[in-house]
Amino acid sequence: MRYDAASNRYLPISWEDAFALIGRELRALNSPDEAEFYTSGRRANEAAFLYQLFVRRFGTNNFPDCSSMCHESTSVGLPESIGIGKGTVILDDFTHADAIFVIGQNPALVTLRPGALREMHWHPNADEWQYYIKGKARIGVFNTGPNVLTMDFNAGDIGYVKRNYGHYAQNVGDTDMQFIAVFRASRYEEISLSDWLTHTPPALVAQHLNVDEAVINAWPSDTPVAVPE
């Protein structure tokens, strides 16, 4: 998209025209240091590496980060508006709110019956933020290494699982357990452990896990999500 001053709107533009416009603007500068190069903090490491190579080759190291571009302005604007330079919402406010609006996120409401288990899985495209509404939960998170962390959560607690970290959720209470899972992504993506293993050649799985292929054939292959105890 390109801003059009005549109509005061952003209008579609082709990739070829966009790159040509960027090139003209950069070549018209008296010095490369007159330009600032800013990109999303959510970018992948590979994209960030290529981006900084391009900018340094252009001749500058002006890379303002998210903190300076976003929070310097809020530290000035918020005191003038509400008298303090940061948000005043505390976690307990969620418990007393009549309505919660989540904008620009991809949330999911998860409910587990007593003893039920949210199958081991991971999300390849986004971190997972959790807010626990009710009940008692036990969350296990693992990373390569192997490194495993198990923690219990109650109503009002917040959990966080990094992208691609395997994890499960279990209801360890006597009543329903419920939490909201939020992902900063345009779509929901999940890979479950059973779905992954049952779509891998059984002989390969049997060899690595030292189990009989008959056991593997009995595993669910339809992504059950939540299973009873």
C-alpha positions in Angstrom: 0.0 0.0 0.0 1.1 3.6 -0.7 -0.2 6.8 0.9 -1.9 9.1 -1.6 -1.9 12.7 -0.4 -4.6 13.7 -3.0 -7.2 11.3 -1.7 -5.8 11.0 1.9 -6.0 7.2 1.5 -3.7 4.2 1.2 -3.9 2.8 -2.3 -2.7 -0.6 -3.7 0.7 -0.6 -5.4 2.5 -3.4 -7.2 5.8 -4.8 -5.9 7.7 -3.5 -8.9 6.3 0.1 -8.4 7.0 -0.2 -4.6 10.6 -1.1 -5.0 11.1 1.5 -7.7 9.6 4.2 -5.4 11.8 3.1 -2.5 14.9 3.2 -4.7 14.1 6.7 -5.9 13.6 8.0 -2.4 16.8 6.4 -1.1 18.9 7.6 -4.1 17.6 11.2 -3.5 19.0 11.4 0.0 22.1 13.6 0.6 23.4 10.9 3.0 22.4 7.3 3.9 22.2 8.5 7.5 19.1 10.6 6.6 17.1 7.3 6.4 15.8 5.2 9.3 15.1 1.5 8.7 12.4 0.0 11.0 10.7 -3.4 10.7 8.5 -5.6 12.8 9.9 -7.1 16.0 8.0 -10.3 15.1 10.2 -11.0 12.0 12.2 -14.2 11.8 16.0 -14.1 12.5 16.8 -15.0 8.9 14.8 -12.0 7.6 16.3 -9.7 10.2 19.8 -10.8 9.2 19.2 -10.1 5.5 17.5 -6.8 6.3 20.5 -5.5 8.3 22.9 -6.6 5.5 20.9 -4.6 3.0 20.9 -1.4 5.2 24.5 -1.6 6.2 25.4 -2.1 2.5 23.3 1.0 1.8 25.7 2.8 4.2 24.0 3.4 7.6 23.3 1.6 10.8 20.1 3.5 11.7 18.0 0.7 13.2 15.5 2.1 15.7 14.0 -0.7 17.7 10.4 -1.2 18.9 11.1 0.4 22.3 12.3 3.7 20.9 9.7 3.9 18.0 6.7 2.9 20.1 7.3 3.6 23.8 9.1 7.0 23.5 5.9 8.4 22.1 3.7 6.8 24.7 5.9 8.0 27.5 5.1 11.5 26.3 1.5 11.2 25.2 0.1 9.0 28.1 1.1 11.4 30.9 -0.7 14.2 29.1 -3.8 12.0 28.6 -4.1 10.0 31.8 -1.3 11.3 34.0 1.0 8.3 33.9 3.4 7.0 31.3 2.1 3.4 31.2 -1.1 1.4 31.3 -2.9 1.1 34.6 -4.7 -2.2 34.0 -3.8 -5.0 36.6 -4.4 -8.7 36.1 -7.2 -8.7 38.8 -9.2 -6.3 36.5 -9.9 -9.2 34.2 -11.8 -11.1 36.9 -14.1 -8.1 37.5 -14.6 -7.0 33.9 -18.1 -7.3 32.4 -16.5 -7.8 28.9 -13.1 -8.3 27.5 -12.3 -7.2 23.9 -9.3 -8.8 22.2 -8.3 -6.9 19.0 -5.7 -8.0 16.5 -5.2 -11.4 18.1 -6.3 -15.0 17.5 -7.9 -16.3 20.8 -9.2 -19.7 21.6 -11.3 -20.8 24.6 -10.2 -24.1 26.1 -12.4 -26.1 28.5 -11.3 -29.4 30.2 -13.4 -31.6 32.3 -11.9 -32.9 35.6 -9.0 -35.3 34.8 -9.0 -34.5 31.1 -5.8 -33.9 29.2 -5.1 -31.4 26.4 -2.9 -33.5 24.2 0.8 -32.7 23.8 1.1 -30.3 20.9 3.0 -27.2 19.6 2.3 -24.1 17.5 4.7 -23.5 14.6 3.6 -19.9 13.9 3.1 -18.1 17.2 3.7 -17.9 20.9 0.8 -18.8 23.2 -0.5 -16.5 26.0 -2.9 -18.1 28.4 -5.3 -16.5 30.9 -6.9 -18.9 33.4 -10.6 -18.3 34.0 -11.5 -21.1 36.4 -10.4 -24.4 37.8 -6.9 -25.9 38.4 -4.5 -26.7 35.6 -1.1 -28.4 35.3 0.9 -27.3 32.3 4.0 -29.2 31.1 6.3 -27.5 28.5 9.3 -29.1 26.9 12.1 -27.9 24.7 15.0 -29.7 23.0 17.7 -30.8 25.3 15.6 -32.3 26.8 14.4 -29.5 29.1 11.0 -29.8 30.8 9.0 -27.4 33.1 5.8 -28.4 34.9 3.7 -25.7 36.7 0.2 -25.5 38.3 -2.1 -22.6 37.4 -5.3 -21.3 39.1 -8.0 -18.8 38.1 -6.4 -15.4 37.4 -3.0 -16.7 36.5 -1.3 -16.1 33.2 0.8 -18.6 31.3 3.2 -18.3 28.3 4.5 -20.9 25.9 7.1 -20.0 23.2 6.5 -20.9 19.6 7.4 -24.5 18.7 7.7 -25.5 22.4 5.8 -28.7 23.0 3.2 -28.5 25.8 0.1 -30.1 27.3 -2.6 -29.0 29.7 -4.3 -31.2 32.3 -7.2 -30.5 34.6 -6.0 -31.5 38.1 -9.1 -30.1 39.9 -12.6 -31.4 40.7 -14.4 -28.9 38.5 -14.1 -27.7 34.9 -10.9 -25.9 34.1 -11.1 -23.1 31.5 -8.6 -20.7 30.0 -8.2 -18.4 27.1 -5.3 -19.0 24.7 -4.2 -16.0 22.5 -1.9 -16.1 19.5 -0.5 -13.2 17.6 -1.1 -14.7 14.2 -3.5 -14.4 11.4 -4.5 -18.1 11.6 -4.4 -20.9 14.2 -1.7 -23.6 13.6 -1.2 -26.7 15.6 0.8 -29.9 15.4 -0.3 -32.6 17.8 2.1 -35.3 19.0 -0.2 -38.2 18.0 -1.0 -36.7 14.6 2.7 -36.2 13.9 3.6 -39.7 15.0 0.8 -41.5 13.2 1.7 -39.8 9.9 5.3 -40.9 10.2 6.3 -44.3 8.9 5.4 -46.8 11.7 8.7 -48.7 11.4 10.7 -45.4 11.9 8.6 -44.5 15.0 8.9 -48.0 16.4 12.6 -48.0 16.0 13.2 -44.7 17.7 10.7 -45.1 20.5 11.3 -48.9 21.0 7.6 -49.8 20.8 5.7 -52.3 18.8 4.1 -51.2 15.5 0.8 -52.6 16.8 0.8 -50.0 19.6 1.5 -47.2 17.1 -1.5 -48.3 14.9 -3.8 -47.9 18.0 -2.8 -44.3 18.5 -5.5 -41.7 17.4 -4.7 -40.1 14.0 -7.5 -37.5 14.0 -6.0 -34.9 16.4 -8.2 -35.6 19.4 -7.2 -32.3 21.2 -8.6 -33.3 24.6 -8.8 -36.8 25.9 -10.2 -38.3 29.2 -7.9 -39.5 32.0 
